[in-house]
Amino acid sequence: MKLISRRDFLKFGGLTLAGAAGASALAHSSGAASKVTAKPFKPQMQHGDDLIPGIDGEVDHEKNGFDPTEILTDFDYGEVSTLPNGQTLREYRIVAANRAIEVLPGIEFPAWTYNGRIPGPTIRCTEGDRIRINFINGSDHPHSMHFHGIHAGAMDGVPGTGPGGFVAPSDSFVYEFDAEPFGLHLYHCHVFPLARHIAKGLYGAFIVDPPDGRPAVDHEMVMVMSGFDVDFDDANDFYAVNGIPFHYQNHPIPIKTGETVRIYLVNILEFDLINSFHLHANFFNYYPTGTSLTPTEYTDTIMQTQAQRGILEFSYKHPGLYMFHAHNTEFAELGWTGMFEVSE
């Protein structure tokens, strides 16, 4: 059952979801029901005279338990100590839990989350650090944590590779490994059906800094690109960066002219083969996977398939409001769009 097609959603300029139909569609996912209420959706006139797609109203960030503006710069360095051999140990506590997330005003999505948010915590460390993840499954479904990087098979978080590949409800597991190589990576659940476990919210960014760090910049931000299939028909209905569609359009990101911005960009989009990032009126240096300190491209648009990631660095010469968005226009019109507000 499809609530409304993506294209019809825009064509009709309104969202009218019948409560019974919405509850039935949401209940289709692993037996988890959620309320769906109707609120008007229409393009907004904002940021000047141009017609820009958007939403009326605001989701309840406090009830959701996270704010995408805070997620931009919320890097989790863990609880730090030193092992007897002098190696830095970073310990993290990650809890998988069911949580209803309001993705648009009046539309709740029965998500699976790491630490109650989408995306999960941005885990950050330095190459060579010992990483210890105390994972607790507080959900009613089996889950795991699979980290991109180099580690032993028993720590891979994939069913059939050891106890950590299939962590039952109310059970726990400790993932432990040395962080390598340096770069921008990610983590996600690897329990099957894999597409559904990822699409429901079990993913996050994993940053491993070079031993001597990267050159200093004025701003560092993480952006995790994803989508929401709210009626569970294996096709996305909305698209987002850091969990909430249209958030950075309604809450532009402030920077100043001449300041250097570094974006850690991760694509974890399910059900669509390619995602993209386009920066208006500017170009950026691009470091694929972040495993080299030398950029491979100077451009304004890049594409990523699922699990691809890269680092973008740029600065603005002129003040003003500048869009950034997916250069698949359907994605942009359904939530994957934002603004930088550049001041002198």
Secondary structure by P-SEA (a helix, b strand, c coil): cccccaaaaaaacbbbbcaaaaaaaaaccccbbbbbbbbbbbbbbcccccccccccccccccccccccccccccccccccccccccbbbbbbbbbbbbbbbccccccccccccccccccccbbbbcccbbbbbbcccccccccbbbbcccccccccccccccccccccccbbbbbbbccccccccccccccccaaaaaaacccbbbbbbcccccccccbbbbbbbbccccccccccccccccccccccccbbbbbcccbbbbbbcccccccccccccccccbbbbbbcccccccccccccbbbbcccccbbbbbcccccccccccccaaaaaaacccccccccc
